């Protein structure tokens, strides 16, 4: 179910002007310059978007594999969204049964913070950051 919701119509919306476009440009510049440590924006070092390049690597890999399109731009976050639901299911199952875990995950399908704008259905960095193991290790 998470796979269907993460991928359905993922490439239909135009690329947003905020971080999504900037992340895509950073990844394209990464491929163009072959500088895998520094982010660039319009052939200049990107001083506005100062973040580690891991997410740009994921987008660059996706673009290099699939091609220059909106689907490739958003693919890393779609995969991250599926993994978010997988890990939430596994964590809840540690304390409850499979049915309860499924109910929790099904309830989270309606949360726009996971499957909405800025996380699972765009190329914003939040979906991949949610997979940070330090978030889950503090749960006990």
ROROKOL-644362 format. One record per residue (C-alpha): residue number from 1; residue in three letters; x, y, z. Coordinates in steps of 0.1 Angstrom, whole numbers, plus 5000, padded with zeros to 4 digits. Layout:
<atoms>
+-----+---------+------+------+------+
! num ! residuo !    x !    y !    z !
+-----+---------+------+------+------+
! NUM !     ALA !    X !    Y !    Z !
...
+-----+---------+------+------+------+
</atoms>
This chain:
<atoms>
+-----+---------+------+------+------+
! num ! residuo !    x !    y !    z !
+-----+---------+------+------+------+
!   1 !     UNK ! 5000 ! 5000 ! 5000 !
!   2 !     UNK ! 5028 ! 5024 ! 5008 !
!   3 !     UNK ! 5044 ! 5017 ! 4975 !
!   4 !     UNK ! 5012 ! 5025 ! 4956 !
!   5 !     UNK ! 5007 ! 5057 ! 4975 !
!   6 !     UNK ! 5044 ! 5068 ! 4972 !
!   7 !     UNK ! 5046 ! 5062 ! 4935 !
!   8 !     UNK ! 5011 ! 5070 ! 4921 !
!   9 !     UNK ! 5013 ! 5102 ! 4901 !
!  10 !     UNK ! 5047 ! 5111 ! 4915 !
!  11 !     UNK ! 5059 ! 5127 ! 4882 !
!  12 !     UNK ! 5026 ! 5145 ! 4873 !
!  13 !     UNK ! 5032 ! 5176 ! 4894 !
!  14 !     UNK ! 5057 ! 5202 ! 4881 !
!  15 !     UNK ! 5089 ! 5207 ! 4900 !
!  16 !     UNK ! 5085 ! 5232 ! 4928 !
!  17 !     UNK ! 5106 ! 5263 ! 4929 !
!  18 !     UNK ! 5117 ! 5258 ! 4965 !
!  19 !     UNK ! 5141 ! 5232 ! 4978 !
!  20 !     UNK ! 5130 ! 5206 ! 4953 !
!  21 !     UNK ! 5143 ! 5225 ! 4923 !
!  22 !     UNK ! 5175 ! 5235 ! 4942 !
!  23 !     UNK ! 5182 ! 5199 ! 4952 !
!  24 !     UNK ! 5178 ! 5188 ! 4916 !
!  25 !     UNK ! 5201 ! 5215 ! 4903 !
!  26 !     UNK ! 5227 ! 5206 ! 4929 !
!  27 !     UNK ! 5226 ! 5169 ! 4917 !
!  28 !     UNK ! 5228 ! 5179 ! 4881 !
!  29 !     UNK ! 5258 ! 5202 ! 4888 !
!  30 !     UNK ! 5273 ! 5174 ! 4908 !
!  31 !     UNK ! 5272 ! 5151 ! 4877 !
!  32 !     UNK ! 5284 ! 5179 ! 4855 !
!  33 !     UNK ! 5313 ! 5190 ! 4876 !
!  34 !     UNK ! 5322 ! 5156 ! 4889 !
!  35 !     UNK ! 5328 ! 5172 ! 4923 !
!  36 !     UNK ! 5311 ! 5149 ! 4947 !
!  37 !     UNK ! 5319 ! 5168 ! 4979 !
!  38 !     UNK ! 5308 ! 5204 ! 4972 !
!  39 !     UNK ! 5274 ! 5215 ! 4961 !
!  40 !     UNK ! 5271 ! 5239 ! 4932 !
!  41 !     UNK ! 5243 ! 5261 ! 4919 !
!  42 !     UNK ! 5246 ! 5277 ! 4884 !
!  43 !     UNK ! 5283 ! 5269 ! 4883 !
!  44 !     UNK ! 5290 ! 5286 ! 4916 !
!  45 !     UNK ! 5295 ! 5270 ! 4950 !
!  46 !     UNK ! 5261 ! 5268 ! 4967 !
!  47 !     UNK ! 5264 ! 5290 ! 4998 !
!  48 !     UNK ! 5226 ! 5291 ! 5004 !
!  49 !     UNK ! 5220 ! 5253 ! 5005 !
!  50 !     UNK ! 5248 ! 5242 ! 5028 !
!  51 !     UNK ! 5241 ! 5206 ! 5036 !
!  52 !     UNK ! 5261 ! 5174 ! 5034 !
!  53 !     UNK ! 5259 ! 5160 ! 4998 !
!  54 !     UNK ! 5244 ! 5126 ! 5006 !
!  55 !     UNK ! 5209 ! 5135 ! 4993 !
!  56 !     UNK ! 5224 ! 5151 ! 4962 !
!  57 !     UNK ! 5243 ! 5118 ! 4957 !
!  58 !     UNK ! 5210 ! 5099 ! 4958 !
!  59 !     UNK ! 5194 ! 5122 ! 4933 !
!  60 !     UNK ! 5224 ! 5122 ! 4910 !
!  61 !     UNK ! 5225 ! 5084 ! 4911 !
!  62 !     UNK ! 5188 ! 5083 ! 4903 !
!  63 !     UNK ! 5192 ! 5108 ! 4874 !
!  64 !     UNK ! 5222 ! 5090 ! 4861 !
!  65 !     UNK ! 5203 ! 5057 ! 4861 !
!  66 !     UNK ! 5169 ! 5068 ! 4849 !
!  67 !     UNK ! 5175 ! 5101 ! 4831 !
!  68 !     UNK ! 5168 ! 5137 ! 4836 !
!  69 !     UNK ! 5131 ! 5137 ! 4846 !
!  70 !     UNK ! 5108 ! 5145 ! 4875 !
!  71 !     UNK ! 5104 ! 5108 ! 4884 !
!  72 !     UNK ! 5142 ! 5104 ! 4888 !
!  73 !     UNK ! 5143 ! 5136 ! 4909 !
!  74 !     UNK ! 5116 ! 5123 ! 4933 !
!  75 !     UNK ! 5126 ! 5086 ! 4934 !
!  76 !     UNK ! 5149 ! 5088 ! 4964 !
!  77 !     UNK ! 5122 ! 5103 ! 4986 !
!  78 !     UNK ! 5096 ! 5078 ! 4973 !
!  79 !     UNK ! 5119 ! 5049 ! 4983 !
!  80 !     UNK ! 5125 ! 5066 ! 5017 !
!  81 !     UNK ! 5088 ! 5069 ! 5023 !
!  82 !     UNK ! 5084 ! 5031 ! 5017 !
!  83 !     UNK ! 5112 ! 5025 ! 5041 !
!  84 !     UNK ! 5096 ! 5048 ! 5067 !
!  85 !     UNK ! 5065 ! 5027 ! 5067 !
!  86 !     UNK ! 5085 ! 4995 ! 5068 !
!  87 !     UNK ! 5104 ! 5006 ! 5098 !
!  88 !     UNK ! 5074 ! 5020 ! 5116 !
!  89 !     UNK ! 5056 ! 4986 ! 5110 !
!  90 !     UNK ! 5086 ! 4967 ! 5124 !
!  91 !     UNK ! 5090 ! 4990 ! 5154 !
!  92 !     UNK ! 5053 ! 4988 ! 5164 !
!  93 !     UNK ! 5054 ! 4950 ! 5158 !
!  94 !     UNK ! 5080 ! 4948 ! 5185 !
!  95 !     UNK ! 5054 ! 4958 ! 5211 !
!  96 !     UNK ! 5021 ! 4948 ! 5194 !
!  97 !     UNK ! 5008 ! 4923 ! 5169 !
!  98 !     UNK ! 5008 ! 4925 ! 5131 !
!  99 !     UNK ! 4972 ! 4937 ! 5129 !
! 100 !     UNK ! 4979 ! 4966 ! 5152 !
! 101 !     UNK ! 5011 ! 4975 ! 5133 !
! 102 !     UNK ! 4991 ! 4974 ! 5100 !
! 103 !     UNK ! 4964 ! 4997 ! 5116 !
! 104 !     UNK ! 4991 ! 5022 ! 5127 !
! 105 !     UNK ! 5006 ! 5023 ! 5092 !
! 106 !     UNK ! 4973 ! 5026 ! 5075 !
! 107 !     UNK ! 4964 ! 5055 ! 5098 !
! 108 !     UNK ! 4997 ! 5072 ! 5088 !
! 109 !     UNK ! 4988 ! 5070 ! 5051 !
! 110 !     UNK ! 4966 ! 5101 ! 5056 !
! 111 !     UNK ! 4993 ! 5122 ! 5072 !
! 112 !     UNK ! 5005 ! 5148 ! 5047 !
! 113 !     UNK ! 5037 ! 5151 ! 5066 !
! 114 !     UNK ! 5047 ! 5117 ! 5053 !
! 115 !     UNK ! 5030 ! 5113 ! 5020 !
! 116 !     UNK ! 5024 ! 5149 ! 5012 !
! 117 !     UNK ! 5043 ! 5179 ! 5001 !
! 118 !     UNK ! 5079 ! 5184 ! 5014 !
! 119 !     UNK ! 5084 ! 5147 ! 5023 !
! 120 !     UNK ! 5075 ! 5116 ! 5003 !
! 121 !     UNK ! 5062 ! 5130 ! 4970 !
! 122 !     UNK ! 5087 ! 5157 ! 4963 !
! 123 !     UNK ! 5125 ! 5160 ! 4961 !
! 124 !     UNK ! 5128 ! 5178 ! 4994 !
! 125 !     UNK ! 5153 ! 5163 ! 5018 !
! 126 !     UNK ! 5129 ! 5156 ! 5047 !
! 127 !     UNK ! 5119 ! 5121 ! 5036 !
! 128 !     UNK ! 5155 ! 5108 ! 5036 !
! 129 !     UNK ! 5163 ! 5126 ! 5069 !
! 130 !     UNK ! 5134 ! 5108 ! 5085 !
! 131 !     UNK ! 5153 ! 5076 ! 5080 !
! 132 !     UNK ! 5180 ! 5088 ! 5103 !
! 133 !     UNK ! 5186 ! 5059 ! 5127 !
! 134 !     UNK ! 5192 ! 5083 ! 5156 !
! 135 !     UNK ! 5155 ! 5092 ! 5155 !
! 136 !     UNK ! 5145 ! 5056 ! 5161 !
! 137 !     UNK ! 5173 ! 5047 ! 5185 !
! 138 !     UNK ! 5160 ! 5072 ! 5211 !
! 139 !     UNK ! 5127 ! 5052 ! 5213 !
! 140 !     UNK ! 5141 ! 5028 ! 5238 !
+-----+---------+------+------+------+
</atoms>
